[in-house]
């Protein structure tokens, strides 16, 4: 097992079964849920009302050689600053994950022996999910280059050609629903662009008119539901333009088929979907 922490400045520090800082234990890497119940008078047992995942508290106990303790302690104090965010990377065998954290504390411990002293690092993760290191890109319509070598000029000559697939599949191999980043790009006038979840028959439509060069970026993850229009270098929040009732599409376990459309100008529309695999624990 290897854990790498990256702070807001982009600096990294690695912990594992190696010098100068050894991992003695790491807690908070699994799953933990809140289960809500209610009880009626005279009832045996209780009624299940729902459940959700708790925030994650990762606590790493570290062993440091006594001769090097003060140096490494001060190094951790300098690295893990108060009120600072960072990213923890977890590596074990062929598995690699990441999670965002905020620093709670760095504390010298009392579990000392003849050769080592202990330090404890506590990190709070408001979003308890771990994520894959790499994103997955699904393109529903792309522009393909038309220039080939050796070059032959024919009439009409196309520098690029739009390839429409209309339907794309976002695969989710985890039980955790994935938020999406959907990008609409316009090469001409597009009226009311939309994305449709074929499996669940849900429509996410933006009631607006796009012009050449415009981009609409929709993020649907928990705590990050936003719609932004980028036009002429200016970014505008247009959450109010989503068709009511709003449908923030996600990718659920298995195959997720999405189809894009527009009331008019669909040939001027290119669509891509960015997703990141999520996990409840490591």
N, C-alpha and C positions, 0 to 999 in steps of 0.2 A: 504493500500500500504506500502511496505517495500523495501528499497534499501540498498544493502550491497556492499561496495567497497572493493576490495582486491588489495593490492599493490604488487610491485615486490618482496618484502620480505615475502609475504604470510600473512601479517597482515591484519585484517579485521576491518571495522568500519561500523556500522549500522545506518541508518536514517529511521525514520518513524513518526508516531503520538504518540511518547513517549519520555520521558526524556532520556538523557540530551539534545539531539538535535532534534528538531521537523522539519519535512518537511513542509514548507509554500507553496511551489509550485515546480513542476518539468516540465520543458519544453524540447522539442526535443525528445520526446518518440514516436511520430507518424511518418508519412511519408511525405517526401518532395522530389520533383523531378525537374530536369532541363528539360525544353522542348525547343527544338531547331527548329526554323522556318526560312524561307527566303521569301523575297518579291520581286516580279518583278514589273517593272514600269507599272503603270496603273492597277495593280491587286487589286481586292477587297479582303481584308483579306491577309493571308499568307499561304505558303506551309509548311506542317509538315515534318521535316527532321529526327527527332528522339528524344529520351529522355533517361535519365539515373537518377539514384538516387544520391542525393547530399551526401557529407560526413555528419555525424551526429554531432551536437553540443548539448550535454545534459547540461542544466543549472539547478542546484538545489539551490533553495533559502531556507535557514535554519533559524529557530528561536531558539535563545539561551537565557536562563535566564540571566539577567544583572549580577547577583551575580556570575555567573559561566562563564561569557563571555570570559575573558582573558585565562582561563584554556582551554576551548574548542577551541578557536581560535588558540592557540599555538599547540594544539593537531592536528588540521587540517593542519596547516603549516608543522608539522613534518611528517604527514601521506602522504600528496599529495606533493611529491617532484618534482621539475622541471625536464623535460626530462625523466620522468618516465612513464612506462606503467602499466596498471592494468586491472582488470576485474570487471565490474559492474554486479551485480545480481539483477534482478527485481522480486518481488513476489507480487501477488495480487490474493486473493481467491485461486483457484486451479491452477493458471497460474504461471509459473516460466520461466525466460529467462536469458540469459547472453549476454554481448557484451564487446569487448576489447576497451580500451580507452587510451588516453594520456592526461596528466594534462595540461590544459591551464592556469587556474588561480584559486586562492582562495582569495576572496576579502571581507572585511568588508563592509556592506551596510549602507545606511542611513535611512532605514525604521525602526526606533526605536520607542518604546512606553514606557509606564511607567514600564513595567516588563521585556521586551525582547529586544534583539538586533539581527540584521540580518547578516548572512554570506552567501556569494554566492560561489558555487563551479562550475566551468566550465570545462567540459571534451570534448575532441575532439575524435571522432570515425571515422578513415579513412574508415573502412569497416562499412557501415551503417546498416548492418543486425544484428538482434538479433538471438540468437541460443538457441536450447533446451539444457538443462543441461546435458542430457545423450545422448550418441552415440547409433546408431543402427548398429548391426553387422549381416551381411548376409554371411553365409558360403556355398560356392558352392561345396566344397569337404572337408571332415573332416576325421580324424582318430578316430575310436571308439575302446575303450578298450575291449579286448576279455576275460579278467579274471572275472569270476563270482564265488560267494561263495554260497554254499559249492563248493570247487574247485574239478573239475574232469579233469584229464589229458587224452586227446584223441589225436589220431594221424591223421592228423597233428595238432599240438597245436599252436594257434595264440595268441600272446600277444596283438596285435592291428590289426585292419582291416580297410582298407580305404573304405569310403562310398562316392560314386560319385553321386551327384545330377545333375551336368552339368549345369542346369539352376536354377537361383535364382531370386527372386523378391525383389526389393527395393521399398518400398512404400513411397511416398511423399505426405503428406496431406496439404502441403502449396503451394502457388502460386510461391514461390521462388525456382528456380533450385538449387539442392544440389550438391556441389562438392563431389567427392568420394576419399577415400583412398583405393586403390586396392593393395592387397598383393599376389604375386605369391611365393609359397614355393616349392622347388624341393627336392625330396628324391632320385633322380637319374638324369640321363641326360634328359634335356627337351630342344627342339629346337623351338625357335620363339613362346613363349607363347602369348596368345591373349585373349581379352574379347570383346564380340560382343553384341551390343544393338539390340535386336530383334525387338523392336517397330520401331526404326528409321533406322535400317539397317546400322549402323555405326560400324566400326571395329577399335579397338585400339590394335595394335600388336607391340611387342618389338622384334626387329630383333637381337637376341642374343642366345647363347647356355648357359643354366644353368646346374650346376652340383650339386651333392648331398650336401645339407646344404645351398645352395644359396637362397637368398630372393631378390625379386624385389618389391619395394614399389613405387606406382604411386599415386601422389596427383593431383587432377584435379580442385581444387577450384580456383576462380578468384584471381590472384596475387600470386598463390602458385602452379603453374604447374611445377611439377618436377618428375623425374624418378631416383631412386637410387638403385644401386646394392650393397647388403651386402654379401660379400664372404670372408670367412676366417677371419672375424672380421674387414675387411676393407670396408669402404663405398665409392663408386664411383658414380659420377654423369654421367648418361647415357642418357640424354635427346635426344642426337643425334641418339639413337638406335630405336626411334619410327618410325614405317612405315609411309612414306610420301604419301599423306598429313596427318599431325597429326590430330587425333581425340581424344580430351580430354573429355571422356564420363562423363555425368552428369545424375542425376535423376530428372525428371520433374514431374509436378503435376500428381498424380495418380499412377498407377502401372508401374514399369520399369523392364522388363525382360532382364536378362543378361545371356549369355552362354559363357563358357570358352573353349579354344581349344589350340592345339599346333601342329606344323608340325610333330613332333614325340615326344614320351615320355609322352603322356597325362596321363598315369597311374602313373607317377612319380610327377604329379603336383597337388598341393592343392591351393585353391583360396578362399580368403575372401574379403568382401567389407564392409568398415566402412563409415557411413554417419551420418550427423548431421542435424536435421530439422532446417530450417532457416525461419525468419519472417521479414517483412518490418517494423513492429512496434509493440508496446504493448499497 
